[in-house]
Amino acid sequence: MYNAAHLLGFFSTFNSDAIRDLTLYKGGMPAQYGGRLSSVMDLRMNEGNNQHMGVTGSLGLISSKLSLEGPIQKDRSSFFLSARRTYADMFLKLSSDEGIRNNTLYFYDINAKANYILSPTNKVFFSLYSGRDNMGVRDLFGMAWGNTTATLRWNHVLNARFFSNTSFILSKYNYRVSLDLEDTRVSIRSIIQDWNLKQEFQYYHNPGSTFRFGFHSVYHTLTPGQIRSSDPESIHPKDFQKRRAWENALYASHTLKVSPSVNVIYGMRLSAFSILGGSDYYQLNGSREVTGTLSYPKGSFIKTYFRPEPRLSANLRLSEYSSLKTSFARNIQNLHLLSNSTLSSPTDRWIPSSEYIKPEISDQITLGYFRSLHEGDLELSAEAYYKDMQHQIDYKDGADPVGKEIVETELLFGEGRAYGLEFCLKKPAGRLSGWIGYTLSRTEKRIEGINQNRWYPARQDHTHDISVVAMWDLNERWSFSASWVFLTGQAVTFPSGKYVVDDQTVFYYTERNGYRSQPYHRLDLGATCQLTRGQRFRSELSISLYNAYGRANPFMIVFRDSKTLPGQTEAVKYSLFRMVPSVSYNFKF
């Protein structure tokens, strides 16, 4: 998934009805995971019931969803299908304001999975995800983006201890932006397409020793941009050069129970990233100016980066109620996300490593203490981490990357670091459950040519991160929930001064990410009432209020000339989704 959010983060890409289980690795991820510097979220889809049909659904004010499952051939095969859609755009059409009535705002997604038991030692699985977002302001502006993935997996049992999983995967992400410039309609489109082959073996040597090894191969095709115009004479159509790359990795890991109190997972991942021909590549000098062009035939190898990625994690059980965990992980990232310093957008640009853009490297160490309190009623955890990062990327001062094909001329490179402490107190069960979490952290970059070569906050930097979640089962019918989150304001670059050229205001910027937007915080409330709970049919009514006290959290801040005070500059804050109530009817049979 190259974009894991709907409606700019208001909804997750993942439909909870389609998820069987979820595992989050914040550090010390096993060797089978790679390709990114951050944490890993491993999601497993529901497989469907191979005995009888089932239907689950929800009808709500904001969105509705429906899931179907059942046998294709009883005892041998089954299917699962889930779909959801928001329909804010339908309510907009009820407005008397034509400017609002003609706007667009919705998303949909579909999850599907089928599995078939060929024999006692062979199973085949097919899964599909497709999702799309659409946002538009009348005929003036439109933006659409979406992911599509399809997976065919073959599970083979070689013997009672030896298992094999073979997967073929297609992943595709694209976005389209359309603009109405007076009498000319302009559209910009970008596409990322990956073909994957994964082969993994698992060998259970004994109850305390498990081996996992295999390889992962990905063929990347990135189309940075396609520009089309309704008037080709005024705005010429243009296709940016495609970029092709082949990413491969071999990995092996061993899970070992050293003693009743010590568990260790160690492994190695060897990654190789090859830049492939089929398009033009540009030669740059030391000042990153284009000095020439080189053409390579399709399929030729231009350059290959080999990188080892060692992994190690250990768990030491101190007593029946407490344990220590530590880990080290090196990760390599060969695809790079270029983002505006103040705003994340589905149109952020992905670029592959090249002769001038090196693979990003991170080395992370963690140390954590975990304790069970009051005979398991409470769980306490405290973790410290430090991550060192190489070959970090950022735009140079004054960069204007919009519409530029040779983006390397706008980039600078350096190092990064992230470190912090995380605390969590959790009550996992009982009529009242929930948790309190707090993170104190820093995420910084140091790049020659930016901020006078000093450390500065990265756009992901949030000094304080607090979350409080509570769930209360009042009785057999009613349950309530509340969650409150707080984040330090995002590090942003605001103008330090201005000057006027030909009656146009030009802002002057100095320190990179030297300012902070307002803190982000909100309270969400929810209540659920069980209506019916029978053997064959269950139903409930859910009521929720997003952003209960209507906090106007900053989404974007724009500086402009004041419309009422000539010569003055004003900062305009834009916010999204203030106090959103919702009622939904949920059912299952």
N, C-alpha and C positions, 0 to 999 in steps of 0.2 A: 504494500500500500504506500503510494507516494504522497497521499494526502488522506489523513485519518480523521477527518472531521466534516460534518455537515453544517451548513449555514454558519460558516466562519467560527466553528467551535461550539455552537449552541447544542448540537446533537453529536454523539459519537457515530463514526462510520459503522460500528458493530452493533447489530440488533441483538439485545440480550436474550430474546427468545430463541436465537439460533446458536447460542454458545453452550457447549457442554461443560467445559472447564477452562480456567485461565490461570496461567503461571507467570509471575513477574520476576525477572532477574534484574536487580538494580546494580549488582556487581558480581564478579566471579561467575559469569555465564559459562556454561559448558562449551566445549570446542566445536560442537555442531552448529553453533550460532556465529554469524559474522556479517561483515559488510557495513556495519554502522558503529559509531563511537559511543552511543548512548545505551540505555537499558534495553532489555528485550521483553516484549509481551507475547507469550506463546498462547494462542487461542485455538481451541479444538471445537469443531462444529458438532451439533447434534447429528446422530446417524439415523434416526427414525426407528419406529417400533415395527418389528417384523412379525408381530402377532395380531394386532388389531389397529383400526383407524383411530386417529385422534385429531381434534381441532382445538386450537387456542387462538384467541383473538382479543382485540381491544378497539373500541370505538371512542374517540376523544375529540375535544374541540380543536386541538392543534394537529394531531396526527392519528392515524389508525393503522393497525397491523393485523395480519392474519397468518397463522402457521398451520400447515397440514402435514401429517405423517401417517405412515402405514405400510403394510407389506405389499411388495410387488408380487412375490411368490412366497407364501407363508413359510417361515423357518429358514428361508434361504436368501431373501433379498428384501430391501425396504427403501423408502424414499422419505425425504424431509424437504419441505418447501415453505419459505417464510418471506413475506413481502410487507413493506410499510411505505406510507406516503404522508407528507404534511400537505396541508391545503390552505395555508394563509392566503394564497393568491385568490382563492374562491371568496374569502371574506372581503378582500380588497375591492372586489367588483361590486360590493354592496354600497360602497362609499359614494356620496354625492359629488365628491371632488374628482374631476376627471384625471387630474395628475396622479392621484392615488389609485384610482380605479384601473388604470392601465399599467400599473406596476406588476412585476413578477417576483414571487418569492416562494420557492418550494423545493423539496428534494424527494427522491424515492430510492429505494434499494431492494434488491432481491437476493436471497440466499437459497441455494438448493444443494442437496446432497443425495446420492444414491449409492448403495453398496450391495454387492452380490457375493455370496459364498459359492465359489466354483467347486471347491472340494475341502476336506478337513484341513488341508495345508495351504490353501490359496483363497485369498479374498481380493476383490477389486472394488475401489471406491472412486466416485466421481463427484467433485464439488464445484460450485459456481457461485461467484459473487458479481453483482453488477449494481452500481449506484451512480446517481446523477444529481447535481445541484443546478438550479437555475435562479438567477437574480437579474432583475432588469428595472430600469427607470424609464417608463414609457418607451418611446422609440429612440431615445437619446443614447442609452447605454445598456449593454447586456453582458452578462458573464455567466458561463456554464462550465462546469468541470465534473469529472467523474473517474472512478476506477472500475476496471473489469479484471477479474482473475478466474482462471479455470484450472483445475488440477485433476489429473488421472493418476491414481496410486495403486500399486500392486503389492500386497502383503503376502510373503511366502515364508512358511515354516520349514526350515531345512531339517531340524530335528527338535527334540524337546528343549534344547538350550540355545539353538542358533536360529535367528530370525533375520529376515531381509525386507526392506521397504524401498520400492522404486517409484519415483514420482516424476511426472512430466507436468510442467506448470507454464501457463501463459499469464503474464501480467501486463496490463496496459493502463496508462493514465494520460488524460488529455484535458486541455482547457481551451476555451474559445472566448475571446473578448470582441464585442462589436460596438462601434462608435458611429454616431451620426454627426458628421462634420459638415454643417450647412446642407448642401445638396448631395453630398457624397457619403456612401455607407462603406465603412472600413471594418474589416474583421481580421483578427490576429489569432492564430491557432498554434498550439505546441503539443507534441506527442512524445511519450516515452513508452517503449515496448520492450519487454523482456521475455526470452524463451529460456526456461530452466530445466535442468535434468539433475535430480538428486538420487543418490544411491547410498543407503545406509544399512549397516549390519549391526546386530546386537548379539552378544554372546554372554550368556549367564554361566560363568565358570562354577560358581557355588553361591550360596545365599549372601556371602560377604564380598563377592568379587564379580563385577560386571564390566565388560568391554563394549565400547561403541566406536565404530570407525566407518569411514565412507568418503564420498566426494560430492562436490556441488559445482555445477557448471552453468553459467548464465551468459547468454548472448544479448548485449544491450544495443538498441537502436534509439538514438535520441534525435528528434527533429526540433531544434530550438525555436523555430518560428516560421510561419507561413503567413504572408500579408496579402490580402485580397481587397479589391476596391471595386465599387460599382461604376467608378469613372477611372479606368486605367490611364487616361491621359493626364489627369491631375495627380493621382497617387499610383505609382507603378507597382504592380504585383511583384512580390519577392519571396523567394524560398531560401532560407538560411541553409548552409551546408549541414547535411546529416553527420552525426558522429556515431561510429560503430566501435564496440569494444567487446572483448571476451574475457569474462572473469571466472577463474577456477580456484577451487580450494580442496585440499586434502586434509582430513582431520582424524584424530584418534584420541580417545579418552578412556580412563580407567577409574571406576568407582570402587573404592576399597575400604572395607571395615577393618581397620588396623587392630582395634581392640574393642571391647564393649563400650568404651567411652570415646573413641576416636574414629571419625570417618573422614576420608580424604578423597577428593576428585582431582585428578591431574590429567593434563592432556596438551596437545599441540595442534595448531591449525596452520597450514602453509598455504598462503594465498598468492595467486599470480594474476595480474591484471595486464592484458595486452591491448594496446591501441591499434586499431585496424584501419586499413586504407579504404578507398572508395569515395574519398572527397578531398578537397584541398585543405592543406594545413599551412599556417603562416609562420614565417621566421621573424623573430623579434630580436632587437639588440638589447644592450644592458639597460636602456631607458624605457624598455618595453614599447618600442615603436616598430611598426611593421617594416621590414626591410626586403621581404620576398615571399614567394608562394611556392610550395612544393605539392606535387600531385602524386598520389600513390594508387596503384590499382586495387580494386575491390578484393578483399580477402588477404591482402599482404599485411605482414606484421611490422609496425613502425617502431614500437618500443614495448618492452614488457617489464613490469615491476614485480619482483619476488619479495615477499615479506613473511617472516615467521611470527606466529601469534601464540605464545605460551599461555597456559591457563592453569591456575591452582586454587583450590579452596579446601578448607579444613574446618571441621566441627569438633570441638572438645567439650564433652559433657562433664561439667564440674560436679553436679549433684543431680538428684532426682528433679530439682526445680530450676536449675540454671545451666547455661552453656555459653561458650565463647565461639565465635565464628570469625574467620579471617579469609581473605582471598586476594589474589593478584590476577589481573587479566590485561593482556595487550589486545587491542582491536585496531583493525585497519578499515578505512573508508575510502573507496575509490570514486564514488559519485558524490558531488558536492552541491549543496543547496545555497544559492545566492539570494539573500533576502534584503529588502529595504530595512534600514536600521531601526525604523519605528513601527513597522506594521507587517504582520504575517499575512500572506495572501495566497490563494490557490494558484496565482500566476507567478509565484516565485520560481526562479529559474534553476534547473538542474543541469550540471555540466560534468563530464567525466574527467578523470585525470588525463594529463597530456604531457608533452615534453616540458612544458613550463609550469604545469599545475601538478604538484607531487601528491601522492596518496597521504591522507591525514592519518596520524598515528596517535593513539592514546594508551597510556599506562596507568591503570587504576589499582589502588590498594584500599582495602576496607578492613575494619575491625569492629566487631559488634558483640554486645553482651545482651543476653536474653534471659528473662526470669519469669517463672510462673508464681503468682502470688495468691494467697488465700485459697489454697488447694485447687488451683486452676480457674478460679473465678475471674482473675485479672492476669493480663500478660503485659510485661514491661520489656521494652527493647530500647537500646541506645547504640547508635552506630556512628563511626567516624570514617570519612573517606577523603582521599586525595587523588586527583587525576591530573597527570601531566600530558599535554597535547602538543604535537608537532605539526608544522605545515598548515597552520590555520590561515583562513582566507578572509579578507575584508575588502570593501571598496576603498580606493584611494580618495583623498579629499577632492571634492568637486567632480566626482565621477558622474557620468551621465550614461548609464548602461541601456536605457530604454531604446529598443530598436536596433541595438548594435550587434552585429554578428561576431566580431572579434572582441569578445568580452575580456580576454586576457590583458588587453591594454588598460583596463580599468581596475585591475586587481593588485593587491599587495599581500605579502605572506609573512607569517611570523609564528609565534608560539602562544599557547594558552594554558590555563590552569583552572581547576575547580576543586574546591575543598569545603568541608562543612561537617556539621553534627546533626543527626536526626534522632528524635525521641518520639516514642509512641506508647501510650497507655491504653490498652484495649480490654473491653469486657465482652467476650465473644458470645455469651449465652445468657439466658434468663429473660424475664419479662422486660427488663430494661437492659439494652445492649448498646454498643457503640464504641467510639474511641476518641482520643485527643492526640493529635500529632503536631509536632513543631520541628521545623528545620531552620537552622542558622547556617548560611552558606555564602560563598562568593564564587563568581565565574568571571574570569578576566582574560584579556588578550594583550599581547605586546607585539606590535608590528612596526617594523622600521618604516618611517614616513608618516605615521599616524600618532597624534597626541604627543608630539616631540619624543617619540620612541619610549614613552612611559606606559606602564600598565593602565588599562582602562576597562570599565565594566563591559562585558559582552551583553548582547540584547537578551540573553537568557538569564541574566543575573537578577535574583530576588533575594535580598538579605534575609528577610523574615517570611516564612511560609507557615501558616497556622490552619489547621482544619479540626473542627469539632462536629462529631456526628452522633446522634442519639436516636434510638428506635425503642418505642414503648408499646408493648402489647397490653392494652387496657383490659380486654377480656377476649372471649373467643370470636367476637364479631369485629371489634374495633382495634386498630393499631395506628400509631402516629409516628412520624419521623421529622427530624429537623437536622439541617446541616448548615454550618457557617464556615466560610473560608475567608482568609485574609492573605494578601500578597503585597510585599513592598512594590511600589510603583516601578514600572519598567524603565530601564536606562535608555534615555533618548538624547538626540542631538538637537538642541534648540539654537536659534540664531543669537549671536552675541552683539550684533550690531547690524546696520544697514546703510546703504547709500543709494542714490537715485541717478539713473542713467536714462536719458531721453524720456523723462517722466515715468519711468518704470522703476519700482522698488526692487533692489537686489539685496538679499540678506547675506550677512557675513557670518561664517561659522568658524569657531575656534576648537574648543575641546570636544573630542569624540565621546558621545554618550556621557557627557558631563552633567546632565540634568536628570531629574526623575519626574515621571508623570505622577499623578495622584495615586495613592494606594488603591488596590482593587479589593473590595470585600462585598459580600452579599450573604443573605440568609434565605434558604429554601425550606419550605414547610410542606408536609404531606400528611394525608389521612386516608385510610383504607377501611371500608366497611364490607364484611362478608355478607353477601345477600343470600346465597344458597350454597350448601356444601353437601352434595349427595354423592352417591357412588358413581353416577354417570354424568352428572352435570354440576359444575361449580361456577359461581359468578361473584363478582365484587365490584364495588364502586370506589374509584380512586379520585381524590381531590388534591391538587397541588398548587402551590404558589411559588413561582420562581422569582427571586429577588424581592422578598416580601416587603422590605422597607424602601423599595424603589431607588436604590443607589444608582446614580448616574456614573457608572464606571467608564473611564476613558477608553475609547476604542481607537480614536485617531485625533490628533491635535494639529491644526493648520494655522499658520501665521499669515495674516493678510493685512492690507491697508484698511483702516477703519472707514466704514461707509458714512458715519455721522461726524467723525472728528478728523478733518483733513490733516495729513502729516503724521497721524498717530497710527501705531501698529497694534492690532488686537490678535489674541490667541483664541481660536474657536475650537471648542471641544465637541467631538461627536461621540455619542453613546448608542449602544444597541440594547434591545430587549430589557426595558425597564418594567418590572412588575408584570409578569406574565402568568395569569391564572389558567388552570386547566382542569377539566373534569373528563374522566374516561370510564367506560363500562368494560370490564374485563370478563372473559368467559373461557371455559374449558370443558370439553366433553369428548 
